[in-house]
């Protein structure tokens, strides 16, 4: 049983910290396609260095280690219940070691279980196979940011920029293209899609997620669906969404489509969106010992060449230092597109902390501070804490709160990914504050910029939702919403929508 435990822990750790070979190759192929010095090129450079750091340290690529989904094929007669128990024990151990972030939250009380276990979590699907001596286990770690960009369409439907989508393959085409457009930078583009045509609502979403277990390099056996998969990948990259929604030439690295029968009254198109931090690995185990026979989705025994060809952000002298606490004049001088380097104190705050601030005084002074939308991976060490992974979360979830937080507490900058809406924009303009965009998924890169953890507030909400007080140095971010009313996110969304409109005429 010890071999089985070791094998499962190795699978979880490597899935959290390494990209599969097909995703690495797709991301490497995207890098030369962005002109040097553009925001998308800079974003891809940060991503490449982050991937290398995660492999070297065996730490999470992204701090949001997501919802673990296991697809397992066992020999006839194997005790699947016992194997499931071993998997849950390994999930808890990986969480204790900081290889997974504690992500399992009670839906009523909001209490974090602390070990990634709870009703329904993790997801484990069993099948019986024909190989008597082998167990096949595939694991997908899909984060909350990209999970929130999953979408399901019921045809016929009217879609923005694309018009009517009918109950045919061309209607499906329009739905898939719209799913890429609506994700923008919220889902950490470049992304990949798993799609299901048909089924009921539940099975459609399940089949869409299962398509993410296919390799990007495979070819669908159905010629029509193979053609549609290729078309979507080619055409989605003409929309101009780019890395993190900054604008650019690569918005999608893969599209895989499954097919189910449907009811006469229903025609669903279900889309599972995955971010660039597409964590999917697998192992084949010896059924008698639990030892690993071979790995899936990666080249075992062959050292991975570094993805980064040079420094993530080559200094140009145009970088603007931001030393906290920030003053209004300094912030109002910032413009969309400026690259800033943050020094000093910074505080994390995401969903639970923002809701708390609506009803209570802040647990620490926020005047002139930067609030970082981040749910980090943090380990207790002696009397202190060590930041293991610290990339940004999707900011739009804080839109109902952020304007009041900025005005009430004197916050001068908020930072996350994907941008924010009209209410926050109004507060930035009125108060003199900015929105800073960090590179989604770059959890190891940003953890290296954190010199120490000063302390923590609201820890009762769990590690991801607590307010972490940190000292940072040379922490890079891009101004994407300034105090003058400008928003890169709104500009890219509108421009990519106009490109989408050009694709409304039937193709299939």
C-alpha positions as CSV (number, residue, x, y, z in Angstrom):
1,X,0.0,0.0,0.0
2,X,3.0,2.3,0.6
3,X,3.9,2.2,-3.1
4,X,0.3,3.2,-4.0
5,X,0.4,6.1,-1.6
6,X,3.7,7.3,-3.0
7,X,2.4,6.9,-6.6
8,X,-0.8,8.9,-5.9
9,X,1.1,11.7,-4.1
10,X,3.6,11.9,-7.0
11,X,0.7,12.1,-9.5
12,X,-1.0,14.9,-7.6
13,X,2.3,16.9,-7.0
14,X,3.4,16.6,-10.6
15,X,0.0,17.5,-12.0
16,X,0.0,20.6,-9.8
17,X,3.5,21.7,-10.8
18,X,4.1,20.5,-14.4
19,X,2.4,21.2,-17.7
20,X,1.7,18.1,-19.9
21,X,3.9,17.9,-23.0
22,X,1.1,18.9,-25.5
23,X,0.3,22.1,-23.5
24,X,4.0,23.0,-23.2
25,X,4.4,22.7,-26.9
26,X,1.3,24.8,-27.7
27,X,2.5,27.6,-25.3
28,X,6.0,27.5,-26.8
29,X,4.5,27.8,-30.3
30,X,2.5,30.9,-29.2
31,X,5.5,32.8,-27.9
32,X,7.1,33.8,-31.3
33,X,3.7,34.9,-32.6
34,X,3.6,38.0,-30.3
35,X,5.7,41.0,-31.3
36,X,8.5,41.7,-28.8
37,X,7.6,44.3,-26.2
38,X,3.9,44.0,-26.5
39,X,1.8,43.2,-23.4
40,X,1.0,39.7,-24.7
41,X,4.6,39.0,-25.4
42,X,5.6,40.1,-21.9
43,X,2.8,38.0,-20.4
44,X,4.0,34.9,-22.2
45,X,7.5,35.5,-21.0
46,X,6.3,35.7,-17.4
47,X,4.3,32.5,-18.0
48,X,7.3,30.7,-19.4
49,X,9.5,31.6,-16.4
50,X,6.8,30.6,-14.0
51,X,6.5,27.2,-15.6
52,X,10.2,26.6,-15.2
53,X,10.1,27.7,-11.6
54,X,7.2,25.4,-10.8
55,X,9.0,22.4,-12.2
56,X,12.3,23.2,-10.4
57,X,10.6,23.7,-7.0
58,X,7.8,21.1,-7.5
59,X,5.4,23.8,-6.4
60,X,2.0,24.7,-7.8
61,X,2.1,26.4,-11.2
62,X,-1.0,28.4,-10.2
63,X,-2.1,29.1,-6.6
64,X,-5.6,28.0,-7.5
65,X,-5.0,24.3,-7.7
66,X,-8.6,23.9,-8.6
67,X,-11.1,21.0,-8.4
68,X,-9.4,17.6,-8.6
69,X,-11.2,15.3,-11.1
70,X,-10.0,11.7,-11.4
71,X,-10.8,9.4,-14.3
72,X,-9.9,5.9,-13.3
73,X,-9.9,2.5,-15.2
74,X,-9.5,-0.5,-12.9
75,X,-9.3,-4.3,-13.6
76,X,-12.5,-6.3,-13.0
77,X,-12.8,-7.2,-9.4
78,X,-10.7,-4.5,-7.9
79,X,-11.9,-2.8,-4.7
80,X,-12.7,0.6,-6.1
81,X,-13.9,1.8,-2.7
82,X,-10.5,1.2,-1.1
83,X,-8.8,2.9,-4.0
84,X,-11.1,5.9,-3.6
85,X,-10.2,6.1,0.1
86,X,-6.5,6.1,-0.8
87,X,-7.0,8.9,-3.3
88,X,-8.8,11.1,-0.7
89,X,-5.9,10.4,1.8
90,X,-3.4,11.5,-0.8
91,X,-5.3,14.7,-1.6
92,X,-5.3,15.6,2.1
93,X,-1.5,14.9,2.3
94,X,-0.7,16.9,-0.8
95,X,-2.7,19.8,0.7
96,X,-0.8,19.5,4.0
97,X,2.5,19.7,2.0
98,X,1.4,22.8,0.1
99,X,1.2,21.0,-3.3
100,X,-2.5,21.8,-3.4
101,X,-4.3,24.9,-2.0
102,X,-7.2,24.1,0.5
103,X,-10.1,24.7,-1.8
104,X,-13.0,22.8,-0.3
105,X,-15.5,25.2,1.2
106,X,-18.9,24.4,2.8
107,X,-21.5,26.0,0.6
108,X,-23.7,27.0,3.6
109,X,-21.3,28.0,6.3
110,X,-18.4,29.1,4.1
111,X,-16.0,27.1,6.3
112,X,-12.9,25.7,4.5
113,X,-12.3,22.1,5.3
114,X,-8.5,22.7,5.1
115,X,-7.8,19.4,3.4
116,X,-9.6,19.6,0.0
117,X,-12.1,17.0,1.2
118,X,-15.9,17.3,1.6
119,X,-19.1,16.3,0.0
120,X,-18.5,15.8,-3.7
121,X,-14.8,16.7,-3.6
122,X,-12.7,15.4,-5.2
123,X,-14.6,14.0,-8.2
124,X,-13.7,10.4,-8.8
125,X,-15.1,8.5,-11.9
126,X,-14.5,4.7,-12.1
127,X,-14.7,2.4,-15.1
128,X,-13.8,-1.2,-15.5
129,X,-11.1,-2.1,-18.0
130,X,-9.7,-5.1,-19.8
131,X,-6.1,-5.0,-18.5
132,X,-6.0,-7.3,-15.5
133,X,-2.7,-6.1,-14.1
134,X,-3.0,-2.3,-14.6
135,X,-4.8,0.7,-13.1
136,X,-5.0,3.8,-15.2
137,X,-5.5,7.1,-13.4
138,X,-5.9,10.5,-15.1
139,X,-6.1,13.7,-13.1
140,X,-7.3,17.1,-14.1
141,X,-6.9,20.2,-11.8
142,X,-9.2,22.9,-13.1
143,X,-9.1,26.2,-11.3
144,X,-12.1,28.4,-10.3
145,X,-11.3,31.3,-12.6
146,X,-11.6,29.2,-15.8
147,X,-14.4,27.1,-14.2
148,X,-16.4,30.4,-13.9
149,X,-16.0,30.9,-17.7
150,X,-17.7,27.6,-18.5
151,X,-20.9,28.3,-20.4
152,X,-23.9,26.4,-21.7
153,X,-26.1,27.4,-24.7
154,X,-29.6,26.3,-25.5
155,X,-30.3,26.5,-29.2
156,X,-31.7,28.4,-30.9
157,X,-30.2,31.5,-29.3
158,X,-29.3,35.1,-30.2
159,X,-25.7,35.7,-29.5
160,X,-24.0,39.1,-29.2
161,X,-22.2,40.1,-32.5
162,X,-23.0,36.7,-34.1
163,X,-26.8,36.9,-34.3
164,X,-29.0,33.8,-34.4
165,X,-27.5,30.4,-33.7
166,X,-29.7,27.6,-35.0
167,X,-29.9,23.9,-34.2
168,X,-27.2,22.9,-36.6
169,X,-23.4,22.7,-36.8
170,X,-23.1,26.3,-37.8
171,X,-25.1,27.3,-34.7
172,X,-22.6,25.2,-32.7
173,X,-19.8,27.0,-34.4
174,X,-21.2,30.4,-33.3
175,X,-21.6,29.2,-29.7
176,X,-18.0,28.0,-29.4
177,X,-16.6,31.2,-30.9
178,X,-18.8,33.2,-28.5
179,X,-17.5,31.1,-25.6
180,X,-13.9,32.2,-26.4
181,X,-14.9,35.9,-26.7
182,X,-16.9,36.0,-23.4
183,X,-13.9,34.5,-21.5
184,X,-11.5,37.4,-22.4
185,X,-8.8,37.7,-19.8
186,X,-11.0,36.4,-16.9
187,X,-10.2,32.8,-17.9
188,X,-6.4,33.3,-18.2
189,X,-6.0,33.1,-22.0
190,X,-4.6,31.6,-24.1
191,X,-7.2,28.9,-23.2
192,X,-8.4,25.6,-24.4
193,X,-11.9,24.3,-24.8
194,X,-13.7,21.1,-24.1
195,X,-17.1,21.0,-25.9
196,X,-20.1,18.8,-25.9
197,X,-22.9,18.9,-28.5
198,X,-26.2,17.5,-27.2
199,X,-27.0,15.5,-24.0
200,X,-29.0,16.9,-21.1
201,X,-27.6,19.8,-19.1
202,X,-25.7,17.7,-16.6
203,X,-24.3,15.2,-19.0
204,X,-23.4,17.9,-21.5
205,X,-21.2,19.7,-19.0
206,X,-19.6,16.4,-17.8
207,X,-18.8,15.4,-21.4
208,X,-17.4,18.8,-22.1
209,X,-15.0,18.5,-19.2
210,X,-14.0,14.9,-20.3
211,X,-12.9,16.4,-23.6
212,X,-10.1,18.2,-21.7
213,X,-8.5,14.7,-21.1
214,X,-7.8,14.5,-24.8
215,X,-4.4,15.6,-26.0
216,X,-4.3,18.8,-28.1
217,X,-2.5,16.9,-30.9
218,X,-5.1,14.2,-31.5
219,X,-7.6,14.2,-34.4
220,X,-11.3,13.6,-34.0
221,X,-12.4,10.4,-35.9
222,X,-15.5,12.2,-37.1
223,X,-14.4,14.3,-40.1
224,X,-17.0,17.0,-39.5
225,X,-16.0,17.5,-35.9
226,X,-12.3,17.3,-36.8
227,X,-12.8,20.1,-39.2
228,X,-14.8,22.1,-36.7
229,X,-12.1,21.7,-34.0
230,X,-9.4,23.0,-36.4
231,X,-11.6,25.8,-37.6
232,X,-12.2,27.0,-34.1
233,X,-8.5,27.0,-33.2
234,X,-7.6,28.9,-36.3
235,X,-10.4,31.5,-36.3
236,X,-10.4,32.2,-32.5
237,X,-6.9,33.4,-32.9
238,X,-8.0,36.2,-35.3
239,X,-10.2,37.8,-32.5
240,X,-7.3,39.7,-31.0
241,X,-7.9,38.8,-27.4
242,X,-4.4,37.5,-26.7
243,X,-2.6,36.6,-23.5
244,X,-4.6,37.6,-20.4
245,X,-6.9,39.6,-22.6
246,X,-4.2,42.2,-23.3
247,X,-4.8,41.9,-27.1
248,X,-2.7,39.7,-29.3
249,X,-2.5,36.8,-31.8
250,X,-3.0,33.7,-29.6
251,X,-6.3,33.4,-27.7
252,X,-6.8,29.7,-27.9
253,X,-4.5,26.7,-28.0
254,X,-7.0,23.9,-28.4
255,X,-10.6,22.8,-28.9
256,X,-11.9,19.3,-28.4
257,X,-15.5,18.4,-29.2
258,X,-17.6,15.5,-28.0
259,X,-21.1,14.4,-29.2
260,X,-24.1,13.0,-27.3
261,X,-27.7,12.3,-28.4
262,X,-30.3,14.7,-27.2
263,X,-34.0,15.1,-26.5
264,X,-36.2,16.5,-29.3
265,X,-37.0,19.6,-27.1
266,X,-33.3,20.3,-26.2
267,X,-30.2,21.3,-28.1
268,X,-27.4,22.1,-25.7
269,X,-23.9,23.2,-26.5
270,X,-21.8,22.9,-23.3
271,X,-18.3,24.4,-23.1
272,X,-15.6,23.7,-20.4
273,X,-13.0,26.5,-20.6
274,X,-9.5,25.7,-19.4
275,X,-6.8,28.4,-18.7
276,X,-3.3,28.2,-20.1
277,X,-2.3,26.5,-16.8
278,X,-3.9,23.3,-18.1
279,X,-2.9,20.8,-15.5
280,X,-3.6,17.3,-16.7
281,X,-1.4,14.2,-16.1
282,X,-1.9,10.5,-15.6
283,X,-0.2,7.3,-14.6
284,X,-0.6,3.6,-15.3
285,X,0.0,1.6,-12.1
286,X,0.8,-2.0,-11.4
287,X,-2.4,-3.3,-9.9
288,X,-0.6,-5.7,-7.5
289,X,1.9,-3.2,-6.0
290,X,0.6,0.3,-6.8
291,X,3.9,1.2,-8.4
292,X,4.1,3.4,-11.4
293,X,4.6,1.6,-14.7
294,X,4.5,4.6,-17.0
295,X,3.3,8.2,-17.1
296,X,0.7,9.7,-19.4
297,X,0.8,13.1,-21.2
298,X,4.5,13.5,-20.5
299,X,7.8,12.1,-21.6
300,X,9.1,10.2,-18.6
301,X,12.8,10.1,-18.1
302,X,13.5,13.0,-20.5
303,X,14.4,16.3,-18.9
304,X,12.2,19.2,-19.9
305,X,14.0,22.0,-21.7
306,X,13.4,25.4,-20.0
307,X,10.5,27.3,-21.6
308,X,12.0,30.8,-20.8
309,X,14.6,32.0,-23.2
310,X,15.6,34.9,-21.1
311,X,14.4,37.2,-18.3
312,X,10.6,37.3,-17.9
313,X,10.6,41.1,-18.0
314,X,13.7,42.7,-19.5
315,X,14.2,46.1,-17.9
316,X,13.8,49.0,-20.3
317,X,14.1,51.9,-17.9
318,X,10.5,52.8,-18.5
319,X,9.2,50.8,-15.5
320,X,7.6,53.0,-12.8
321,X,8.3,52.2,-9.2
322,X,5.3,52.2,-6.8
323,X,6.3,52.5,-3.2
324,X,3.4,51.9,-0.7
325,X,1.6,53.7,0.7
326,X,0.7,55.4,-2.5
327,X,-0.3,59.1,-2.8
328,X,-3.0,60.4,-5.1
329,X,-0.8,62.5,-7.4
330,X,1.5,59.6,-8.1
331,X,-1.4,57.3,-9.0
332,X,-3.3,59.9,-11.1
333,X,-0.1,60.2,-13.2
334,X,-0.3,56.5,-14.2
335,X,-1.7,55.6,-17.6
336,X,-3.1,52.4,-19.2
337,X,-0.1,50.3,-20.5
338,X,2.4,51.5,-17.8
339,X,4.5,48.7,-16.3
340,X,4.9,49.2,-12.6
341,X,7.2,47.6,-10.0
342,X,5.6,47.5,-6.5
343,X,7.7,47.9,-3.4
344,X,6.5,47.8,0.2
345,X,3.4,46.5,2.0
346,X,0.6,44.8,0.1
347,X,-2.5,43.1,1.3
348,X,-4.5,40.2,-0.3
349,X,-8.3,40.5,-0.3
350,X,-10.7,38.4,-2.2
351,X,-14.4,37.3,-1.9
352,X,-14.8,36.7,1.8
353,X,-12.6,39.7,2.8
354,X,-14.6,42.1,0.5
355,X,-17.9,40.9,1.9
356,X,-16.5,41.4,5.4
357,X,-15.4,45.0,4.6
358,X,-19.0,45.8,3.6
359,X,-20.1,45.4,7.2
360,X,-17.0,45.9,9.4
361,X,-14.0,48.2,9.8
362,X,-10.9,47.0,8.1
363,X,-8.6,44.8,10.3
364,X,-5.7,47.0,9.3
365,X,-5.1,50.4,7.8
366,X,-5.9,50.4,4.0
367,X,-5.2,54.0,3.3
368,X,-2.9,54.3,0.3
369,X,-2.5,50.6,0.1
370,X,-2.8,48.0,-2.7
371,X,-5.4,45.3,-2.4
372,X,-4.3,42.2,-4.2
373,X,-7.0,39.8,-5.4
374,X,-5.1,36.7,-4.5
375,X,-5.8,33.4,-2.7
376,X,-2.3,32.2,-2.0
377,X,-0.9,28.8,-1.0
378,X,0.8,29.5,2.4
379,X,2.5,27.1,4.9
380,X,3.0,27.7,8.6
381,X,6.7,27.6,9.5
382,X,7.5,28.0,13.2
383,X,6.0,31.3,14.4
384,X,5.7,32.6,10.8
385,X,4.4,31.8,7.4
386,X,5.9,31.1,4.0
387,X,4.2,32.1,0.7
388,X,4.3,29.0,-1.6
389,X,2.3,30.4,-4.6
390,X,0.7,33.8,-5.0
391,X,-0.8,34.6,-8.5
392,X,-3.9,36.7,-9.0
393,X,-7.5,35.6,-9.0
394,X,-10.3,37.0,-11.3
395,X,-11.2,40.5,-10.2
396,X,-14.7,40.8,-11.6
397,X,-16.2,38.8,-8.7
398,X,-15.4,41.8,-6.5
399,X,-17.2,44.3,-8.7
400,X,-20.3,44.4,-6.3
401,X,-17.9,45.5,-3.5
402,X,-14.8,47.2,-4.9
403,X,-16.1,50.8,-5.4
404,X,-17.2,51.1,-1.8
405,X,-14.0,49.6,-0.5
406,X,-11.9,52.1,-2.5
407,X,-14.0,55.1,-1.4
408,X,-14.5,54.1,2.2
409,X,-10.9,52.9,3.1
410,X,-8.8,55.1,0.8
411,X,-7.3,52.2,-1.3
412,X,-5.1,53.6,-4.1
413,X,-4.8,50.4,-6.2
414,X,-6.5,47.1,-6.7
415,X,-4.7,44.3,-8.5
416,X,-5.9,41.0,-10.0
417,X,-6.6,39.7,-13.5
418,X,-9.2,40.3,-16.1
419,X,-10.2,43.8,-15.2
420,X,-13.3,45.2,-13.5
421,X,-16.6,47.0,-14.4
422,X,-18.2,50.4,-14.5
423,X,-18.8,50.8,-10.8
424,X,-15.1,50.2,-10.0
425,X,-14.1,52.5,-12.9
426,X,-16.2,55.3,-11.5
427,X,-14.5,54.9,-8.1
428,X,-11.0,54.9,-9.7
429,X,-11.8,58.1,-11.5
430,X,-13.4,59.9,-8.5
431,X,-10.9,58.9,-5.8
432,X,-7.7,58.7,-7.9
433,X,-6.9,55.0,-8.0
434,X,-5.9,52.4,-10.6
435,X,-6.5,48.8,-11.5
436,X,-3.3,46.7,-11.9
437,X,-3.3,43.5,-13.9
438,X,-0.9,40.7,-12.8
439,X,-0.3,37.6,-15.0
440,X,-2.8,34.9,-14.2
441,X,-1.4,31.6,-13.1
442,X,2.1,33.0,-12.5
443,X,2.1,31.9,-8.9
444,X,5.7,30.9,-8.6
445,X,7.0,34.0,-10.4
446,X,5.1,36.3,-8.0
447,X,5.9,34.3,-4.9
448,X,9.6,35.1,-5.6
449,X,8.7,38.8,-5.3
450,X,7.4,38.4,-1.8
451,X,10.2,39.1,0.7
452,X,8.2,38.1,3.8
453,X,4.8,37.6,5.3
454,X,4.2,40.3,8.0
455,X,1.0,38.7,9.4
456,X,-2.5,37.6,8.6
457,X,-6.0,38.9,9.3
458,X,-9.4,37.1,9.0
459,X,-7.7,33.6,9.0
460,X,-11.1,32.2,10.2
461,X,-12.1,32.4,6.5
462,X,-9.4,29.9,5.5
463,X,-6.0,30.4,3.9
464,X,-7.3,31.5,0.4
465,X,-9.8,34.0,1.8
466,X,-7.7,35.5,4.6
467,X,-6.1,38.9,4.3
468,X,-2.3,38.4,4.1
469,X,0.0,41.3,4.9
470,X,3.1,41.0,2.8
471,X,6.3,42.9,2.0
472,X,7.1,42.8,-1.7
473,X,10.0,44.0,-3.9
474,X,10.0,44.5,-7.7
475,X,6.5,43.0,-8.0
476,X,5.5,43.7,-11.6
477,X,2.0,44.6,-12.9
478,X,0.5,46.5,-15.8
479,X,-1.9,49.4,-15.4
480,X,-5.0,48.3,-17.4
481,X,-7.6,50.7,-15.8
482,X,-6.4,54.2,-14.9
483,X,-8.0,57.2,-13.0
484,X,-8.8,59.0,-16.3
485,X,-11.5,56.5,-17.3
486,X,-9.4,54.4,-19.7
487,X,-9.7,50.6,-19.7
488,X,-7.6,48.2,-21.8
489,X,-10.2,45.5,-21.0
490,X,-13.1,47.5,-22.4
491,X,-11.1,48.3,-25.5
492,X,-10.1,44.7,-26.2
493,X,-13.6,43.4,-25.5
494,X,-15.1,45.9,-28.0
495,X,-12.4,45.3,-30.7
496,X,-12.6,41.5,-30.4
497,X,-16.4,41.8,-30.5
498,X,-16.2,43.6,-33.9
499,X,-13.9,40.9,-35.1
500,X,-16.4,38.3,-33.9
501,X,-19.1,40.1,-35.9
502,X,-17.2,39.4,-39.1
503,X,-17.7,35.6,-38.5
504,X,-21.5,35.6,-38.2
505,X,-22.1,34.4,-41.8
506,X,-22.7,30.6,-42.1
507,X,-19.6,28.4,-42.6
508,X,-20.8,24.8,-41.9
